[in-house]
Amino acid sequence: MVDIITIAAGIGQAPSMEEIGAKAANLARVAMLGLPVPPAFVLPVQLGTKIIQGDRQAEAELTDGLVKGIQWLESATGKRFGDRCGITSGAGVAFSRNPSTGATQSVIDMLFDAQGEDVVSGRRTPETESSIAHLLPALANELNCALLRLEREFRDVQDVEFTIEDDRLWILQTRSAKRTPRAALRFAVDLVREGVISQEEGKQRLSGLDLGAVAIARFVEVGGPVARGIGAAAGVAVGRAAFDSEAAERRAASGDRVILVRPDISTADIAGLAVCEGIMTASGGRTAHAALVARQMGKACVVGCDGLTVDLRKRRAQLAEATIEEGGWLSIDGDSGNVFFGQREIVTERPEAELAEIAQWQTDNQTPPARKGTRDSIAAGAEIQSRSDPPLSAIKGQRR
């Protein structure tokens, strides 16, 4: 018989990662902090190993363990498996800091009357931190306090999944957040300033960082946008509109820069994502899969674009009162969420203040002590480039 391992707020000791896996071990640590964690159960890693090895007895133990676990959950929560919550319930994803720009403000996406997959799928545009603070101010404050607590406990910027059950917050998962090079630079500098990590650990986290990748691109002239969405992956991009992956690949192969314009992004669009300069979608939020992939690929991304409808049959899109045919020029700003017709000139600048601070770390004789905590889990590369690299500040006329 297999024993289930239970997790709930206020547990005295967290099982090891080797015993229950990294995700469950992290959740147990969250529960030990006294943060709101719903009752949960997990089966031991060893049981999974036996099943992979073809142990028939282990398969029977799995069934038994699931039955026992669900019975325990129903007893602990007073609910039956499959019960639904009210309209003030929902699911969301939060970052303790902005994973695209590195800004210190939290990034929160949430959908009411939804589950976690609805948030990350990009098929609906979620509420953001500002609207949540307006609608549920007490809960928004509790969530932001939890994000700060988790960041200090794990000594890194956190990516947190949460749910709301009838106005009550529950933390479901936390892990180190994926980030752009630009955000990684600012995270390291800010965490050292705040005393969360030492200068030496800050250097380790930034080792191998490509200074070209941390440059900040913006449009020289702004003017009025034709549409506005949610900036989901920092940077700017200029290209010809393509309304599916096939068109994006075809135009890219002929030498055109491409903006992939879609109602939403799915796994079927990965080929188009790979060749485009930027992405624009009618729905979705900053924590959707499309935004995550865009940040990892270094592509500018605007999601949840107001007034955008894509007509795949006629090969054109409507942006508010304006129409753009496939192949028309677009300029998108992944920071502000602004969308422009035509080709905008781009200027690229280097974050000199942060780079100067890192250079100072190299010469400091004293290293501030790091806060106690777990070992950092981010692998960042090999070696920081020196300040003797050619300056990237104010390089005009570039287009991505």
KERO-911389 format. One record per residue (C-alpha): residue in one letter; residue number from 1; chain; x, y, z. Coordinates in Angstrom, 2 decimals. Example, Ala and Ser with C-alpha at 12.3 -4.5 7.8 and 13.67 -1.06 7.14 Angstrom:
> residu|num|chaine|east|north|up
> a|1|A|12.30|-4.50|7.80
> s|2|A|13.67|-1.06|7.14
This chain:
> residu|num|chaine|east|north|up
> m|1|A|0.00|0.00|0.00
> v|2|A|1.27|3.44|-0.92
> d|3|A|0.99|6.35|1.50
> i|4|A|-0.20|9.68|0.14
> i|5|A|1.78|12.78|1.18
> t|6|A|-0.44|15.71|2.13
> i|7|A|0.32|19.42|1.85
> a|8|A|-1.65|22.18|3.54
> a|9|A|-1.04|25.59|5.10
> g|10|A|0.95|25.44|8.32
> i|11|A|2.67|22.07|7.79
> g|12|A|5.64|21.62|10.09
> q|13|A|8.19|20.11|7.71
> a|14|A|8.45|20.03|3.92
> p|15|A|9.21|16.68|2.24
> s|16|A|12.33|16.67|0.09
> m|17|A|12.40|17.31|-3.65
> e|18|A|13.80|13.79|-4.10
> e|19|A|10.76|12.37|-2.32
> i|20|A|7.94|14.31|-3.99
> g|21|A|9.45|16.25|-6.91
> a|22|A|10.41|19.90|-7.33
> k|23|A|6.93|21.37|-7.90
> a|24|A|5.38|19.72|-4.84
> a|25|A|8.44|20.48|-2.70
> n|26|A|8.20|24.18|-3.61
> l|27|A|4.49|24.18|-2.74
> a|28|A|5.27|22.57|0.62
> r|29|A|7.76|25.39|1.33
> v|30|A|5.06|27.92|0.49
> a|31|A|2.72|26.20|2.95
> m|32|A|5.41|26.29|5.65
> l|33|A|5.56|30.08|5.26
> g|34|A|1.92|30.24|6.30
> l|35|A|0.76|31.48|2.91
> p|36|A|-2.66|30.30|1.67
> v|37|A|-2.10|26.90|0.05
> p|38|A|-5.14|24.71|-0.65
> p|39|A|-5.13|21.15|0.67
> a|40|A|-3.18|18.99|-1.76
> f|41|A|-1.76|15.50|-1.96
> v|42|A|1.10|13.98|-3.88
> l|43|A|2.30|10.46|-4.47
> p|44|A|5.99|9.65|-4.00
> v|45|A|8.44|9.91|-6.89
> q|46|A|9.53|6.36|-6.22
> l|47|A|6.06|5.10|-7.17
> g|48|A|6.34|6.80|-10.56
> t|49|A|9.76|5.23|-11.10
> k|50|A|8.33|1.77|-10.44
> i|51|A|5.47|2.35|-12.89
> i|52|A|7.93|3.41|-15.62
> q|53|A|9.85|0.20|-14.94
> g|54|A|6.68|-1.83|-15.59
> d|55|A|5.88|-2.80|-11.99
> r|56|A|2.26|-4.03|-12.10
> q|57|A|1.89|-3.82|-8.35
> a|58|A|2.89|-0.13|-8.51
> e|59|A|0.09|0.50|-11.03
> a|60|A|-2.42|-0.91|-8.56
> e|61|A|-0.90|1.26|-5.81
> l|62|A|-1.31|4.31|-8.04
> t|63|A|-5.05|3.69|-8.36
> d|64|A|-5.35|3.11|-4.63
> g|65|A|-3.33|6.26|-3.87
> l|66|A|-5.50|8.43|-6.14
> v|67|A|-8.68|7.17|-4.49
> k|68|A|-7.26|7.81|-1.01
> g|69|A|-6.00|11.24|-2.03
> i|70|A|-9.32|12.40|-3.48
> q|71|A|-11.16|11.12|-0.41
> w|72|A|-8.75|13.11|1.79
> l|73|A|-9.25|16.25|-0.34
> e|74|A|-13.03|15.98|-0.10
> s|75|A|-12.79|15.59|3.67
> a|76|A|-10.31|18.47|4.06
> t|77|A|-12.27|20.91|1.89
> g|78|A|-15.84|19.85|2.58
> k|79|A|-16.43|19.66|-1.17
> r|80|A|-17.08|16.89|-3.64
> f|81|A|-14.75|16.29|-6.56
> g|82|A|-16.13|18.30|-9.51
> d|83|A|-17.92|20.97|-7.45
> r|84|A|-17.88|24.41|-9.07
> c|85|A|-17.26|27.75|-7.40
> g|86|A|-19.12|31.03|-7.76
> i|87|A|-18.70|33.90|-10.21
> t|88|A|-16.23|35.65|-7.88
> s|89|A|-13.83|32.76|-8.39
> g|90|A|-11.14|32.49|-11.02
> a|91|A|-7.54|31.66|-11.86
> g|92|A|-4.45|33.67|-12.60
> v|93|A|-0.69|33.91|-13.09
> a|94|A|1.52|36.50|-11.42
> f|95|A|5.17|37.55|-11.67
> s|96|A|6.72|39.28|-8.67
> r|97|A|8.46|41.65|-11.14
> n|98|A|8.10|42.33|-14.83
> p|99|A|9.78|39.43|-16.71
> s|100|A|10.02|41.48|-19.89
> t|101|A|11.45|44.84|-18.75
> g|102|A|12.70|44.01|-15.25
> a|103|A|10.54|46.72|-13.65
> t|104|A|9.82|46.17|-9.96
> q|105|A|6.03|46.28|-10.29
> s|106|A|4.31|42.89|-10.21
> v|107|A|2.60|41.56|-13.35
> i|108|A|-0.74|39.86|-12.71
> d|109|A|-3.20|38.32|-15.19
> m|110|A|-6.47|36.80|-14.00
> l|111|A|-9.72|35.52|-15.47
> f|112|A|-12.94|35.20|-13.51
> d|113|A|-15.00|32.02|-13.90
> a|114|A|-12.02|30.25|-15.43
> q|115|A|-9.26|27.75|-14.81
> g|116|A|-5.50|28.13|-15.20
> e|117|A|-5.38|26.81|-18.75
> d|118|A|-7.79|29.53|-19.83
> v|119|A|-5.31|32.19|-18.66
> v|120|A|-2.25|30.83|-20.44
> s|121|A|-4.01|29.69|-23.62
> g|122|A|-4.41|33.27|-24.84
> r|123|A|-7.96|32.69|-26.08
> r|124|A|-9.34|35.28|-23.64
> t|125|A|-7.92|38.62|-22.54
> p|126|A|-7.51|38.62|-18.74
> e|127|A|-7.88|41.30|-16.11
> t|128|A|-4.57|42.95|-15.14
> e|129|A|-3.16|44.10|-11.81
> s|130|A|-4.75|47.55|-12.08
> s|131|A|-8.27|46.24|-12.64
> i|132|A|-7.84|43.54|-9.97
> a|133|A|-6.75|46.21|-7.48
> h|134|A|-9.93|48.13|-8.33
> l|135|A|-12.28|45.14|-8.22
> l|136|A|-10.73|43.23|-5.30
> p|137|A|-8.41|45.62|-3.42
> a|138|A|-7.94|43.48|-0.30
> l|139|A|-7.16|40.37|-2.34
> a|140|A|-4.79|42.30|-4.63
> n|141|A|-2.89|43.54|-1.57
> e|142|A|-2.71|40.01|-0.14
> l|143|A|-1.40|38.65|-3.44
> n|144|A|1.28|41.34|-3.75
> c|145|A|2.41|40.68|-0.16
> a|146|A|2.61|36.95|-0.98
> l|147|A|4.68|37.66|-4.10
> l|148|A|7.17|39.69|-2.07
> r|149|A|7.36|37.00|0.60
> l|150|A|8.00|34.28|-1.97
> e|151|A|10.64|36.36|-3.73
> r|152|A|12.52|36.79|-0.47
> e|153|A|12.17|33.12|0.46
> f|154|A|13.43|31.80|-2.89
> r|155|A|15.82|34.74|-3.44
> d|156|A|14.71|35.23|-7.02
> v|157|A|11.86|36.69|-9.07
> q|158|A|8.91|34.30|-8.95
> d|159|A|6.33|33.02|-11.44
> v|160|A|3.25|32.15|-9.37
> e|161|A|0.03|30.37|-10.29
> f|162|A|-2.94|31.16|-8.09
> t|163|A|-6.68|30.70|-7.85
> i|164|A|-9.46|32.67|-6.20
> e|165|A|-12.33|30.76|-4.60
> d|166|A|-15.24|33.00|-3.62
> d|167|A|-12.91|35.98|-2.98
> r|168|A|-10.33|33.81|-1.17
> l|169|A|-6.75|33.57|-2.47
> w|170|A|-4.92|30.26|-2.85
> i|171|A|-1.32|29.84|-4.05
> l|172|A|-0.96|26.81|-6.34
> q|173|A|2.65|26.93|-7.53
> t|174|A|5.79|29.04|-7.51
> r|175|A|9.03|28.82|-9.49
> s|176|A|11.84|31.05|-10.70
> a|177|A|10.53|33.24|-13.51
> k|178|A|11.84|33.01|-17.05
> r|179|A|13.09|36.42|-18.20
> t|180|A|14.48|38.41|-21.07
> p|181|A|18.17|39.40|-20.98
> r|182|A|17.09|42.99|-20.35
> a|183|A|15.03|41.89|-17.33
> a|184|A|17.80|39.58|-16.09
> l|185|A|20.18|42.54|-15.95
> r|186|A|17.82|44.70|-13.93
> f|187|A|16.75|41.84|-11.65
> a|188|A|20.36|41.13|-10.67
> v|189|A|21.18|44.80|-10.04
> d|190|A|18.03|45.41|-8.00
> l|191|A|18.33|42.22|-5.93
> v|192|A|21.92|43.12|-5.03
> r|193|A|20.84|46.66|-4.09
> e|194|A|18.09|45.23|-1.89
> g|195|A|20.47|42.85|-0.12
> v|196|A|18.68|39.73|-1.33
> i|197|A|21.77|38.35|-3.10
> s|198|A|25.45|39.22|-2.96
> q|199|A|27.43|40.97|-5.68
> e|200|A|29.19|37.69|-6.42
> e|201|A|25.91|35.88|-6.92
> g|202|A|24.67|38.76|-9.05
> k|203|A|27.72|38.34|-11.31
> q|204|A|27.13|34.62|-11.52
> r|205|A|23.52|35.13|-12.59
> l|206|A|24.62|37.49|-15.35
> s|207|A|27.59|35.51|-16.60
> g|208|A|27.51|35.15|-20.37
> l|209|A|24.94|37.91|-20.82
> d|210|A|25.04|39.31|-24.37
> l|211|A|25.21|43.10|-24.09
> g|212|A|23.58|43.40|-27.49
> a|213|A|20.55|41.57|-26.13
> v|214|A|20.09|44.00|-23.21
> a|215|A|19.90|47.05|-25.47
> i|216|A|16.59|48.91|-25.32
> a|217|A|14.94|49.61|-28.67
> r|218|A|12.27|52.27|-29.15
> f|219|A|10.70|54.24|-31.96
> v|220|A|12.25|57.64|-32.71
> e|221|A|8.92|59.30|-33.44
> v|222|A|5.82|58.13|-31.66
> g|223|A|2.71|59.95|-32.89
> g|224|A|-0.74|58.51|-32.49
> p|225|A|-1.19|54.71|-32.70
> v|226|A|-3.91|53.15|-34.85
> a|227|A|-4.57|50.59|-32.10
> r|228|A|-3.44|49.73|-28.61
> g|229|A|-3.03|46.37|-26.92
> i|230|A|-1.10|44.99|-23.96
> g|231|A|2.68|45.09|-24.18
> a|232|A|3.73|41.51|-23.46
> a|233|A|7.35|41.23|-24.65
> a|234|A|9.58|44.30|-24.64
> g|235|A|11.10|45.82|-27.74
> v|236|A|9.84|47.20|-31.02
> a|237|A|9.45|45.58|-34.41
> v|238|A|8.69|46.66|-37.98
> g|239|A|7.49|44.28|-40.67
> r|240|A|4.89|43.27|-43.20
> a|241|A|1.65|41.80|-41.84
> a|242|A|1.24|38.03|-42.19
> f|243|A|-1.94|36.34|-40.96
> d|244|A|-0.72|32.75|-40.56
> s|245|A|2.52|30.82|-40.27
> e|246|A|2.59|29.80|-43.94
> a|247|A|2.41|33.42|-45.08
> a|248|A|5.01|34.45|-42.50
> e|249|A|7.44|31.75|-43.68
> r|250|A|6.89|32.63|-47.33
> r|251|A|7.51|36.34|-46.82
> a|252|A|10.51|35.76|-44.55
> a|253|A|12.03|33.43|-47.15
> s|254|A|11.77|36.22|-49.75
> g|255|A|13.68|38.58|-47.45
> d|256|A|10.79|40.52|-45.89
> r|257|A|10.58|41.39|-42.22
> v|258|A|7.30|40.02|-40.86
> i|259|A|4.80|40.83|-38.10
> l|260|A|2.66|37.77|-37.35
> v|261|A|-0.94|38.95|-36.76
> r|262|A|-3.29|36.35|-35.27
> p|263|A|-6.57|36.14|-33.32
> d|264|A|-4.55|34.18|-30.74
> i|265|A|-1.43|32.04|-30.75
> s|266|A|-1.40|28.24|-30.59
> t|267|A|1.25|25.55|-30.98
> a|268|A|0.43|25.45|-34.70
> d|269|A|1.97|28.93|-35.04
> i|270|A|5.47|28.02|-33.86
> a|271|A|6.95|28.11|-37.38
> g|272|A|5.60|31.62|-37.90
> l|273|A|6.89|32.72|-34.50
> a|274|A|10.36|31.52|-35.42
> v|275|A|10.65|33.70|-38.55
> c|276|A|8.75|36.84|-37.57
> e|277|A|10.12|40.07|-36.07
> g|278|A|7.14|40.57|-33.78
> i|279|A|3.74|39.19|-32.81
> m|280|A|0.35|40.84|-32.42
> t|281|A|-2.83|39.08|-31.21
> a|282|A|-6.45|40.10|-30.70
> s|283|A|-6.75|38.26|-27.36
> g|284|A|-4.53|36.99|-24.58
> g|285|A|-2.45|38.45|-21.77
> r|286|A|1.16|38.89|-20.69
> t|287|A|1.27|35.45|-19.06
> a|288|A|-0.12|33.56|-22.08
> h|289|A|2.00|31.00|-23.91
> a|290|A|2.45|33.40|-26.85
> a|291|A|3.96|36.07|-24.59
> l|292|A|6.24|33.55|-22.90
> v|293|A|7.51|32.20|-26.22
> a|294|A|7.99|35.72|-27.57
> r|295|A|10.10|36.72|-24.57
> q|296|A|12.22|33.59|-24.86
> m|297|A|12.76|34.23|-28.58
> g|298|A|13.47|37.93|-28.09
> k|299|A|10.46|39.01|-30.20
> a|300|A|8.39|42.12|-29.52
> c|301|A|4.82|41.10|-28.68
> v|302|A|1.51|42.94|-28.28
> v|303|A|-1.50|40.91|-27.08
> g|304|A|-5.14|41.67|-26.31
> c|305|A|-5.21|44.31|-29.07
> d|306|A|-8.43|46.32|-28.87
> g|307|A|-10.46|46.32|-32.06
> l|308|A|-8.32|43.77|-33.91
> t|309|A|-10.17|41.24|-36.04
> v|310|A|-8.42|38.97|-38.54
> d|311|A|-10.25|37.78|-41.66
> l|312|A|-8.23|34.81|-42.88
> r|313|A|-10.47|34.25|-45.90
> k|314|A|-10.06|37.81|-47.22
> r|315|A|-6.45|38.02|-46.00
> r|316|A|-6.87|41.29|-44.16
> a|317|A|-7.30|42.61|-40.64
> q|318|A|-9.43|45.35|-39.13
> l|319|A|-7.79|47.66|-36.59
> a|320|A|-10.55|49.77|-35.08
> e|321|A|-11.75|51.82|-38.09
> a|322|A|-8.74|51.04|-40.28
> t|323|A|-7.98|48.06|-42.51
> i|324|A|-4.62|46.51|-43.31
> e|325|A|-4.12|44.04|-46.13
> e|326|A|-1.68|41.17|-45.86
> g|327|A|1.77|42.51|-46.72
> g|328|A|1.04|45.99|-45.39
> w|329|A|3.65|47.55|-43.09
> l|330|A|3.15|47.53|-39.32
> s|331|A|5.23|48.86|-36.43
> i|332|A|4.53|47.46|-32.95
> d|333|A|5.82|48.47|-29.52
> g|334|A|6.03|45.57|-27.06
> d|335|A|6.55|47.94|-24.12
> s|336|A|3.59|50.30|-24.52
> g|337|A|1.34|48.00|-26.55
> n|338|A|0.97|50.63|-29.28
> v|339|A|0.49|49.63|-32.93
> f|340|A|1.25|51.89|-35.90
> f|341|A|0.81|51.65|-39.65
> g|342|A|3.93|52.06|-41.78
> q|343|A|7.64|51.80|-40.98
> r|344|A|8.86|53.60|-37.88
> e|345|A|12.52|54.46|-37.36
> i|346|A|14.14|52.67|-34.42
> v|347|A|16.76|53.92|-31.98
> t|348|A|18.65|51.51|-29.74
> e|349|A|20.16|52.50|-26.39
> r|350|A|22.23|50.68|-23.83
> p|351|A|21.23|50.62|-20.12
> e|352|A|24.37|52.46|-19.02
> a|353|A|23.40|52.89|-15.35
> e|354|A|22.95|49.15|-14.72
> l|355|A|26.10|48.27|-16.69
> a|356|A|28.12|50.82|-14.74
> e|357|A|26.90|49.32|-11.48
> i|358|A|27.93|45.83|-12.57
> a|359|A|31.36|47.17|-13.54
> q|360|A|31.65|48.62|-10.04
> w|361|A|31.05|45.16|-8.57
> q|362|A|34.25|44.04|-10.27
> t|363|A|36.30|46.57|-8.32
> d|364|A|34.53|46.52|-4.95
> n|365|A|36.61|44.95|-2.21
> q|366|A|33.66|44.31|0.04
> t|367|A|30.78|42.08|-0.89
> p|368|A|27.53|42.57|1.06
> p|369|A|26.34|39.35|2.72
> a|370|A|23.60|37.45|0.96
> r|371|A|20.35|36.68|2.74
> k|372|A|19.97|33.09|3.84
> g|373|A|17.91|30.96|1.53
> t|374|A|18.00|28.29|-1.09
> r|375|A|20.49|27.95|-3.82
> d|376|A|19.63|29.90|-6.95
> s|377|A|18.14|27.78|-9.72
> i|378|A|18.80|30.00|-12.73
> a|379|A|21.51|29.09|-15.20
> a|380|A|22.54|32.25|-17.02
> g|381|A|25.64|31.42|-19.06
> a|382|A|29.39|31.78|-18.91
> e|383|A|30.97|35.23|-18.58
> i|384|A|30.03|38.93|-18.36
> q|385|A|31.34|40.96|-21.28
> s|386|A|33.64|43.83|-20.34
> r|387|A|32.77|47.52|-20.45
> s|388|A|35.34|47.98|-23.20
> d|389|A|32.81|46.61|-25.69
> p|390|A|31.74|49.16|-28.32
> p|391|A|28.93|51.39|-27.00
> l|392|A|25.46|50.56|-28.24
> s|393|A|23.87|53.80|-27.09
> a|394|A|21.81|55.81|-29.59
> i|395|A|22.38|53.72|-32.70
> k|396|A|19.78|55.21|-35.07
> g|397|A|18.15|53.96|-38.20
> q|398|A|18.13|50.28|-37.23
> r|399|A|15.10|48.15|-37.88
> r|400|A|14.50|44.67|-36.56
